[in-house]
């Protein structure tokens, strides 16, 4: 089976991983020097791909990498199970060692371990937790104890970390994590997630425990010249041709959004026989909008009239000064106080994001779709 020239919707690697040289170097340095890292960017900008690439580069006998995704965790208990399972499994090569480490380092808890058909690769752990502070500390100290035993260092990468903000009594849970993690000498953490506004709140609010936890890396968009080079090379590798002008149009149309650049380039590639034309590009854009229409309809169908008016204002170039009388009247936004309520609600829904005292739509293809809808 021929490999796809463009990958979207999942983490990319190898020839599909584009640019990010500066961020790769910085994150790799943090891993190797034991610096805690917080990675923040909008959804589908390539955080997971970047972390997974650096994990592969950093992994060695002296530096073990543990990677876990806590998206499915809905409580402290879920987190502890996922955390302990990942630490035990990814720092040992044999399931007998997993069991030994569990018995040695989780002696207070009496963990239940279930083995799958292939115990060398499949197992899960369930912890019989008592509501004792010592039990929690024992779990959170697990990577440090294993690192000391093995004479190595460990980096624990936690994806979808913003989930902990949804846990019951979340602030105390965060305090527990930080109080233990900040004292560890052989373990560092890389924390990242797909909901930018929640990640910002966890790590930028002075009142929350993870404020200034580590080196904060804010991913920028990949530059157009880098994307153009990548797109042209991928077309060439499959025996097709695309001009730099059309490759640049792909980037501009989706505002250099990583996942959408890959998706739109893929759609242009599908339409292209030998050399991409302007018609191929237009048909690809139509396909992109058609494919995303059901999602966008669902995202907007329950928005209030005020909220839709606010989105209309953004699509027409208003990004600041929404409370001026001219803007309030033109777009029927109600009062100045109402604007603040609208903005908070749309940020929470991840439809808009703020930066440099301006407001933008989070999704560039949603913006294209809305412009089309508003013109009807």
MOQUI-V422754 format. One record per run of one state. SS is the DSSP state (a for helix, b for strand, c for the rest). FROM is the first residue (numbers start at 1). TO is the last residue. If there is no record, write none. Layout:
ss = <SS & SS>
from = <FROM & FROM>
to = <TO & TO>
This chain:
ss = <c & a & c & a & c & b & c & a & c & b & c & a & c & a & c & b & c & b & c & a & c & a & c & b & c & a & c & a & c & b & c & a & c & b & c & a & c & b & c & a & c & a & c & b & c & a & c & a & c & a & c & a & c & b & c & b & c & a & c>
from = <1 & 14 & 17 & 21 & 33 & 37 & 41 & 47 & 59 & 63 & 70 & 76 & 91 & 95 & 106 & 112 & 116 & 123 & 127 & 133 & 141 & 142 & 151 & 153 & 160 & 161 & 167 & 170 & 182 & 187 & 193 & 196 & 205 & 215 & 219 & 224 & 238 & 241 & 242 & 244 & 254 & 258 & 272 & 275 & 276 & 278 & 301 & 305 & 316 & 325 & 331 & 336 & 349 & 352 & 356 & 358 & 362 & 364 & 375>
to = <13 & 16 & 20 & 32 & 36 & 40 & 46 & 58 & 62 & 69 & 75 & 90 & 94 & 105 & 111 & 115 & 122 & 126 & 132 & 140 & 141 & 150 & 152 & 159 & 160 & 166 & 169 & 181 & 186 & 192 & 195 & 204 & 214 & 218 & 223 & 237 & 240 & 241 & 243 & 253 & 257 & 271 & 274 & 275 & 277 & 300 & 304 & 315 & 324 & 330 & 335 & 348 & 351 & 355 & 357 & 361 & 363 & 374 & 376>
